[in-house]
């Protein structure tokens, strides 16, 4: 594995923005119901700067050298106020590897760093969401030890008749 796993820094933002666009395109290709606001995706350099400055978010990158990233892992803390325990959970917000780097064991060391970060914050449970039709991603998360817990259901409302 010719990559360095390290925390993201502000100088990574252009490459992180490229990867954010890549995961959005991947999701749209995997499931036609997944749609993205591409103006917001193009604005990723601005909001990624904010993400990297927040202490309840953490991002690790797989740096393949020469300012190129093979992928990234973005996690954050979630507080549940609806009675679920534990009230503080870890959440895998986004994880993506360029196709050439998948299946090489790169996500596992990034996750280990995230798990240590979560433990330092008192987190004992980590969750994530996978698109139902993202078979590759779903399979990878199972291999990394995740199992089914909840399932989200979706309905798209049709406009009212006559409007």
C-alpha positions in Angstrom: 0.0 0.0 0.0 1.7 3.1 -1.2 -0.4 5.6 0.7 0.0 7.6 3.9 -3.1 7.7 6.1 -3.2 11.0 7.9 -5.6 13.7 9.1 -6.9 16.0 6.4 -5.5 19.5 6.3 -6.6 22.7 4.6 -4.2 22.1 1.7 -6.1 18.9 0.9 -9.4 20.8 0.2 -9.1 20.8 -3.7 -8.6 17.0 -3.7 -11.3 16.5 -1.1 -13.6 18.5 -3.2 -12.8 16.2 -6.2 -13.5 13.2 -4.1 -16.8 14.7 -2.8 -17.9 15.1 -6.4 -16.8 11.6 -7.2 -18.9 10.0 -4.4 -21.9 12.1 -5.5 -21.5 10.9 -9.0 -21.0 7.3 -7.8 -24.2 7.5 -5.8 -26.2 8.9 -8.6 -24.9 6.1 -10.9 -25.7 3.5 -8.3 -29.3 4.6 -7.7 -31.3 7.0 -9.9 -33.2 8.2 -6.7 -29.9 9.6 -5.4 -29.7 13.2 -6.6 -27.4 16.0 -5.6 -27.3 19.7 -5.7 -24.3 20.1 -8.0 -24.0 23.8 -7.1 -23.5 22.7 -3.5 -21.0 20.0 -4.6 -19.1 22.6 -6.6 -19.1 24.8 -3.4 -17.4 22.0 -1.5 -14.1 23.9 -1.1 -16.0 26.5 1.0 -17.9 24.1 3.3 -15.0 21.6 3.6 -13.0 24.4 5.2 -15.7 24.8 7.8 -15.9 21.0 8.3 -12.1 20.8 8.9 -12.3 23.6 11.5 -15.0 21.9 13.7 -14.0 19.8 16.6 -17.0 17.4 16.3 -15.9 16.4 12.8 -12.8 14.6 11.7 -11.5 13.7 8.2 -8.7 11.3 7.3 -7.2 11.0 3.9 -5.2 8.3 2.0 -2.4 10.4 0.5 -0.8 8.8 -2.5 1.8 11.6 -2.8 2.2 14.5 -5.1 -0.9 16.2 -3.7 -3.1 13.3 -4.9 -5.6 11.6 -2.6 -6.7 8.0 -3.1 -9.7 8.5 -0.8 -11.0 9.9 2.5 -13.1 9.2 5.6 -15.3 11.9 7.1 -16.8 11.2 10.5 -18.6 13.3 13.1 -20.4 13.1 16.5 -24.2 12.8 16.7 -26.3 13.6 19.8 -29.6 11.8 20.0 -32.3 13.7 21.8 -35.1 11.2 21.2 -34.4 8.8 24.0 -32.0 6.4 22.2 -29.0 5.2 24.1 -26.2 5.9 23.9 -27.0 9.6 23.4 -23.7 10.3 21.8 -22.9 8.3 18.7 -20.2 8.3 16.1 -21.3 8.6 12.5 -19.5 7.8 9.3 -20.6 10.8 7.2 -18.7 9.9 4.0 -16.1 7.4 2.9 -14.8 7.0 -0.6 -11.8 5.5 -2.4 -11.0 6.0 -6.0 -11.7 2.8 -7.9 -8.1 1.9 -8.4 -7.6 1.9 -4.6 -10.6 -0.2 -3.6 -10.0 -3.6 -2.1 -6.5 -2.8 -1.0 -7.2 -2.5 2.8 -6.9 1.3 2.9 -10.2 2.0 4.6 -9.4 -0.2 7.6 -6.5 1.9 8.9 -8.6 5.1 8.4 -11.4 3.6 10.4 -9.0 2.5 13.2 -7.9 6.2 13.5 -11.6 7.2 13.5 -12.4 4.7 16.2 -9.6 6.0 18.4 -10.9 9.5 17.8 -14.4 8.4 18.8 -13.2 6.6 21.9 -11.4 9.7 23.0 -14.8 11.5 22.7 -16.6 8.8 24.8 -18.3 7.2 21.9 -19.2 3.5 22.1 -21.4 3.1 19.0 -20.7 4.1 15.4 -23.4 4.1 12.7 -23.5 4.9 9.0 -25.9 4.9 6.1 -25.5 3.1 2.8 -27.6 3.5 -0.3 -29.7 0.4 -0.7 -28.5 -0.2 -4.3 -24.8 0.4 -3.4 -24.0 -3.3 -3.3 -20.2 -2.7 -3.4 -20.3 -0.2 -0.5 -22.7 -2.3 1.5 -20.6 -5.4 1.1 -17.4 -3.5 2.1 -19.1 -2.2 5.3 -20.1 -5.8 6.2 -16.5 -6.9 5.7 -15.4 -4.1 8.0 -17.6 -5.4 10.8 -20.8 -3.3 10.4 -24.1 -5.1 10.6 -27.8 -4.1 10.0 -29.5 -2.1 12.6 -32.1 0.2 11.1 -33.5 0.6 7.6 -34.7 3.9 6.2 -37.7 3.8 4.0 -38.5 6.4 1.3 -41.5 7.6 -0.7 -41.5 10.4 -3.3 -44.6 12.4 -3.1 -46.4 13.3 -6.3 -47.7 16.8 -6.7 -51.3 17.4 -5.8 -53.6 17.1 -8.7 -54.5 20.3 -10.4 -51.3 22.1 -9.2 
